[in-house]
């Protein structure tokens, strides 16, 4: 039985690749030879020309947020615009909530 594939991303190239998951192997981007970031199997990449979408994705990945499937379906809420990211970052600063937790809140209190 073949192993399921998962997504890897190169942020500088704005490229996404589906490859079999292997925790011990480092993935290399075929375009720039940089390191690929494992983002999870429930990931859908923004179009390459969507600069704001890739900036939003970079913030999420740098905060440690990934797109793994849960038992009930997808990865849960993830902000899709820079405005949503800014709102959640301001909330995190104001309340002392870790950035990764604030970024995945669907509705801010």
PyMOL commands that set and color helices and strands:
alter all, ss='L'
color gray80, all
select helices_A, chain A and resi 51-62+82-95+99-103
alter helices_A, ss='H'
color red, helices_A
select strands_A, chain A and resi 5-10+15-20+37-40
alter strands_A, ss='S'
color yellow, strands_A
deselect
rebuild
show_as cartoon
